[in-house]
Amino acid sequence: MNLSELGALLLECVGAPEEGMALEGEAALDTPFLEFGYDSLALLQATSVINRTYGIVLDDDAVMEAETPRMLLALIGAAPRAGAIR
């Protein structure tokens, strides 16, 4: 998953980011989710869809600590897939 896909998923799940903000470009990777208007509930909603759609298992506590898109994308990249041997 990349930043563009994450942005589209958040848009689909919880709506558009704050006016004037966009989940695109290098600077967005290190911008806190709160600046985009996405709180922890929004992230949990999105990660639920990620789990169902992509079979990616994310720990809720780790998601809560992911303050930026870069941190969440790193979690997604390192997460086990459903049915994977741990």
Secondary structure, 3 states (H helix, E strand, C coil): CCHHHHHHHHHHHHCCCCCCCCCCCHHHHCCCHHHHCCCHHHHHHHHHHHHHHHCECCCHHHHHHCCCHHHHHHHHHHCCECCCCC
